[in-house]
């Protein structure tokens, strides 16, 4: 999951009472045409996927996701069927932009979960593949769902452990950059450096996400040893991210460039530290972000 999507999800939860107006027409009446229904389904799909943070939540979301994907495909067919006589053209014109915007966010969430291979949930993977078959999503991410069961040779495992060891210097540099962020100006200043660091960290990263199961038993000891060295750094990075998200005004445009850079860093960490990333950035991370955002919103930025 993209960090920015996760922060957006928390912001959505904070302003949840406002969402009840999303599918209401300006004249106060509900839009029950195909366009309005598609907007509702798209938003619900996004909210559903944005709450997926581990294998358990992935598996719980699969059945509902399939139903929403089927409904989305049916509504799309209805809207764009040339023979459809009940199409509310006025409603479609009014909602077209909102549908496109919502669908773009949904696709980003969908893509992120594909890259994470649905946290190992076969149910959600099958649901995603079915949604692709229905045409709700493109096939671009189909390959991402192919979970590798290949076990690394001893030489491959050794190279991977060495690569992970090099992440210690990268993580230390990341921590130093994050520590300098105290407000919008300092955030803007370090944003380009964060983006560059995220790119450099990806050098030599495995083509597929690795877990302990990809290692022979006799090579897992070295893996666990390097993970024990990385996890304290990841915890400090997590704490810094939460601190920054809680800064006054973080929800403003002044932090947009930094938020994009931080999103790249978060995605990079999830790939370069796949063997230990979820041990640190678990479901409680969202709760911490939630608390930080609430605190930041209640604090007025200083001039």
C-alpha positions as CSV (number, residue, x, y, z in Angstrom):
1,X,0.0,0.0,0.0
2,X,1.3,3.5,-0.8
3,X,1.9,5.6,2.2
4,X,0.1,8.5,0.7
5,X,-3.0,6.3,0.1
6,X,-2.8,5.2,3.7
7,X,-2.6,8.8,4.9
8,X,-5.5,9.7,2.6
9,X,-7.5,6.8,4.1
10,X,-6.9,8.1,7.6
11,X,-8.0,11.6,6.5
12,X,-11.1,10.1,5.0
13,X,-11.9,8.5,8.2
14,X,-11.4,11.8,10.1
15,X,-13.9,13.5,7.7
16,X,-16.2,10.5,7.3
17,X,-19.4,12.5,8.1
18,X,-18.8,14.5,4.9
19,X,-18.8,11.4,2.8
20,X,-22.5,11.0,3.1
21,X,-22.9,13.9,0.7
22,X,-20.6,12.3,-2.0
23,X,-23.5,10.7,-3.8
24,X,-26.1,13.4,-3.2
25,X,-27.1,15.8,-6.0
26,X,-26.8,19.6,-5.6
27,X,-30.5,19.9,-5.4
28,X,-30.5,17.6,-2.3
29,X,-31.8,14.5,-4.0
30,X,-29.9,11.3,-4.4
31,X,-28.6,10.4,-7.8
32,X,-29.6,6.7,-8.3
33,X,-28.6,6.6,-12.0
34,X,-25.9,4.3,-13.3
35,X,-23.3,7.1,-13.0
36,X,-24.1,7.8,-9.4
37,X,-24.2,4.1,-8.6
38,X,-20.8,3.5,-10.3
39,X,-19.3,6.4,-8.2
40,X,-20.7,4.8,-5.1
41,X,-19.3,1.4,-5.9
42,X,-15.9,2.8,-6.9
43,X,-15.6,4.7,-3.6
44,X,-16.6,1.6,-1.7
45,X,-14.0,-0.6,-3.5
46,X,-11.3,2.0,-2.7
47,X,-12.3,2.1,1.0
48,X,-12.4,-1.7,1.1
49,X,-8.9,-2.1,-0.3
50,X,-7.4,0.8,1.7
51,X,-8.2,-1.1,4.8
52,X,-6.2,-4.1,3.8
53,X,-3.0,-4.0,5.9
54,X,-2.2,-7.7,6.4
55,X,-3.2,-11.2,5.3
56,X,-6.1,-11.4,7.6
57,X,-7.7,-8.2,6.4
58,X,-7.0,-9.3,2.8
59,X,-8.8,-12.5,3.2
60,X,-11.8,-10.8,4.9
61,X,-12.1,-8.4,2.0
62,X,-12.0,-10.9,-0.9
63,X,-15.6,-11.9,-1.0
64,X,-17.0,-8.4,-0.8
65,X,-14.5,-7.2,-3.4
66,X,-15.7,-9.8,-5.9
67,X,-19.3,-8.6,-5.5
68,X,-18.3,-5.0,-5.9
69,X,-16.2,-5.8,-9.0
70,X,-19.2,-7.6,-10.6
71,X,-21.5,-4.7,-9.8
72,X,-18.9,-2.3,-11.3
73,X,-18.7,-4.3,-14.5
74,X,-22.4,-4.4,-14.8
75,X,-22.9,-0.7,-14.2
76,X,-20.1,0.1,-16.7
77,X,-21.8,-2.1,-19.3
78,X,-25.1,-0.3,-18.6
79,X,-23.6,3.1,-18.9
80,X,-21.7,2.5,-22.2
81,X,-24.2,0.2,-23.9
82,X,-25.2,2.0,-27.1
83,X,-28.7,0.5,-26.9
84,X,-29.3,1.6,-23.3
85,X,-32.3,3.9,-23.2
86,X,-32.4,4.7,-19.5
87,X,-28.9,6.2,-19.4
88,X,-29.0,9.5,-17.4
89,X,-26.7,11.6,-19.7
90,X,-27.0,14.6,-17.4
91,X,-25.9,12.6,-14.4
92,X,-23.0,11.0,-16.3
93,X,-21.8,14.4,-17.4
94,X,-22.0,15.7,-13.8
95,X,-20.3,12.7,-12.2
96,X,-17.7,11.9,-14.9
97,X,-14.9,13.8,-13.3
98,X,-15.6,12.4,-9.9
99,X,-15.8,8.8,-11.2
100,X,-12.5,9.3,-13.0
101,X,-10.8,10.7,-10.0
102,X,-12.1,8.0,-7.7
103,X,-11.2,5.3,-10.1
104,X,-7.6,6.6,-10.4
105,X,-7.2,6.4,-6.6
106,X,-8.8,2.9,-6.7
107,X,-6.3,1.7,-9.3
108,X,-3.4,3.0,-7.3
109,X,-4.6,1.1,-4.3
110,X,-5.2,-2.0,-6.4
111,X,-1.7,-1.8,-8.0
112,X,0.0,-1.4,-4.6
113,X,-1.7,-4.5,-3.2
114,X,-0.8,-6.4,-6.4
115,X,2.8,-5.5,-5.8
116,X,2.5,-6.7,-2.2
117,X,0.8,-9.9,-3.7
118,X,-2.2,-9.3,-1.5
119,X,-0.2,-10.0,1.6
120,X,-0.1,-13.7,0.6
121,X,-3.9,-14.1,0.6
122,X,-4.9,-16.6,-2.1
123,X,-8.6,-15.5,-1.8
124,X,-7.8,-11.8,-2.6
125,X,-5.4,-12.8,-5.4
126,X,-8.2,-14.8,-7.0
127,X,-10.6,-11.9,-6.5
128,X,-8.1,-9.5,-8.2
129,X,-7.7,-11.9,-11.1
130,X,-11.4,-12.2,-11.5
131,X,-11.8,-8.4,-11.5
132,X,-9.2,-8.3,-14.3
133,X,-11.1,-10.9,-16.2
134,X,-14.3,-8.7,-15.8
135,X,-12.4,-5.8,-17.3
136,X,-12.7,-3.7,-14.2
137,X,-8.9,-3.4,-14.1
138,X,-6.3,-3.9,-16.8
139,X,-4.0,-6.9,-16.9
140,X,-0.9,-4.8,-16.3
141,X,-0.5,-6.1,-12.7
142,X,-1.4,-9.7,-13.4
143,X,2.2,-10.8,-13.2
144,X,2.6,-9.1,-9.9
145,X,0.2,-11.6,-8.4
146,X,2.3,-14.6,-9.3
147,X,3.7,-15.5,-6.0
148,X,7.2,-17.1,-6.2
149,X,7.7,-20.3,-4.3
150,X,11.3,-20.6,-5.5
151,X,13.8,-21.3,-2.8
152,X,17.1,-19.4,-3.0
153,X,20.3,-21.4,-3.4
154,X,22.9,-20.9,-0.7
155,X,24.9,-18.5,-2.9
156,X,21.7,-16.5,-3.8
157,X,20.8,-16.3,-0.1
158,X,24.2,-15.1,0.8
159,X,24.0,-12.3,-1.8
160,X,20.6,-11.3,-0.5
161,X,21.8,-11.2,3.1
162,X,24.7,-9.0,1.9
163,X,22.3,-6.7,0.1
164,X,20.2,-6.4,3.2
165,X,23.3,-5.5,5.2
166,X,24.0,-2.6,2.9
167,X,20.5,-1.3,3.8
168,X,21.8,-0.3,7.2
169,X,23.8,2.6,5.8
170,X,20.8,3.6,3.6
171,X,18.4,3.5,6.5
172,X,20.7,5.6,8.6
173,X,20.9,8.2,5.9
174,X,17.1,8.1,5.6
175,X,16.7,8.7,9.4
176,X,19.1,11.7,9.2
177,X,17.0,13.3,6.4
178,X,13.7,12.6,8.2
179,X,15.1,14.1,11.5
180,X,15.6,17.4,9.7
181,X,11.9,17.8,8.8
182,X,10.4,20.1,11.3
183,X,7.9,22.1,9.1
184,X,6.8,22.7,5.6
185,X,10.0,24.5,4.4
186,X,12.4,21.8,5.8
187,X,10.1,19.1,4.3
188,X,10.3,20.7,0.9
189,X,14.1,21.0,1.2
190,X,14.7,17.3,1.8
191,X,12.0,16.0,-0.6
192,X,14.4,15.7,-3.7
193,X,17.0,13.9,-1.5
194,X,14.4,11.4,-0.3
195,X,13.3,10.6,-3.8
196,X,16.9,10.0,-4.9
197,X,17.6,7.9,-1.8
198,X,14.6,5.7,-2.6
199,X,15.8,5.1,-6.1
200,X,19.4,4.3,-5.0
201,X,18.1,1.8,-2.4
202,X,16.4,-0.2,-5.1
203,X,19.7,-1.1,-6.8
204,X,20.1,-4.8,-6.7
205,X,16.6,-5.4,-5.2
206,X,15.2,-8.8,-6.0
207,X,12.6,-9.0,-8.8
208,X,10.1,-10.6,-6.5
209,X,9.2,-10.1,-2.9
210,X,11.1,-12.4,-0.6
211,X,10.1,-13.9,2.7
212,X,11.8,-16.3,5.1
213,X,10.1,-19.2,3.2
214,X,12.3,-18.4,0.2
215,X,15.4,-19.3,2.2
216,X,16.8,-22.8,2.9
217,X,16.7,-23.6,6.6
218,X,20.5,-23.6,6.8
219,X,20.6,-20.0,5.5
220,X,17.8,-18.5,7.6
221,X,20.1,-17.9,10.6
222,X,22.0,-15.2,8.7
223,X,18.8,-13.7,7.4
224,X,17.3,-13.4,10.9
225,X,20.6,-11.9,12.1
226,X,20.6,-9.1,9.6
227,X,16.9,-8.5,10.1
228,X,17.5,-8.1,13.8
229,X,19.9,-5.3,12.9
230,X,17.5,-3.7,10.5
231,X,14.3,-3.8,12.5
232,X,15.4,-1.2,15.1
233,X,16.2,1.2,12.3
234,X,12.9,0.5,10.6
235,X,11.1,1.3,13.9
236,X,12.9,4.6,14.2
237,X,12.0,5.4,10.6
238,X,8.4,4.5,11.4
239,X,8.4,6.8,14.4
240,X,9.8,9.6,12.3
241,X,7.2,9.2,9.7
242,X,4.4,9.3,12.3
243,X,6.0,12.4,13.9
244,X,6.1,14.2,10.6
245,X,2.6,13.3,9.6
246,X,1.5,14.8,12.9
247,X,3.1,18.2,12.1
248,X,0.6,21.1,12.0
249,X,-0.5,21.7,8.4
250,X,0.7,18.3,7.0
251,X,-2.7,18.1,5.2
252,X,-1.9,21.3,3.3
253,X,-0.5,21.7,-0.2
254,X,2.8,22.9,1.3
255,X,3.7,19.3,2.1
256,X,2.6,17.8,-1.2
257,X,6.1,17.5,-2.7
258,X,7.4,15.9,0.5
259,X,4.4,13.5,0.7
260,X,5.1,12.3,-2.8
261,X,8.8,11.7,-1.9
262,X,7.8,10.0,1.3
263,X,5.5,7.8,-0.6
264,X,8.4,6.7,-2.8
265,X,10.5,6.0,0.3
266,X,7.7,3.9,1.8
267,X,7.3,1.9,-1.3
268,X,11.0,1.4,-1.6
269,X,11.3,0.2,2.0
270,X,8.5,-2.3,1.4
271,X,10.4,-3.9,-1.4
272,X,14.0,-3.6,-0.2
273,X,13.2,-4.8,3.3
274,X,10.5,-7.3,2.3
275,X,11.8,-10.0,4.7
276,X,11.2,-7.8,7.8
277,X,9.1,-4.8,6.6
278,X,5.8,-6.1,7.8
279,X,7.2,-6.9,11.3
280,X,7.5,-3.1,11.8
281,X,4.9,-1.5,9.5
282,X,2.0,-3.6,10.7
283,X,-1.6,-2.8,11.2
284,X,-0.8,-0.6,14.2
285,X,1.0,1.8,11.9
286,X,-2.4,3.1,10.6
287,X,-3.5,3.7,14.2
288,X,-0.4,5.7,14.9
289,X,-0.9,7.8,11.7
290,X,-4.6,8.3,12.8
291,X,-3.5,9.6,16.2
292,X,-0.8,11.8,14.6
293,X,-3.1,13.3,12.0
294,X,-5.8,14.1,14.7
295,X,-3.2,15.8,16.8
296,X,-1.8,17.8,13.8
297,X,-5.2,18.9,12.7
298,X,-6.0,20.2,16.2
299,X,-2.8,22.3,16.2
300,X,-2.7,25.5,14.3
301,X,0.5,26.0,12.2
302,X,2.7,28.8,13.4
303,X,3.4,31.7,11.0
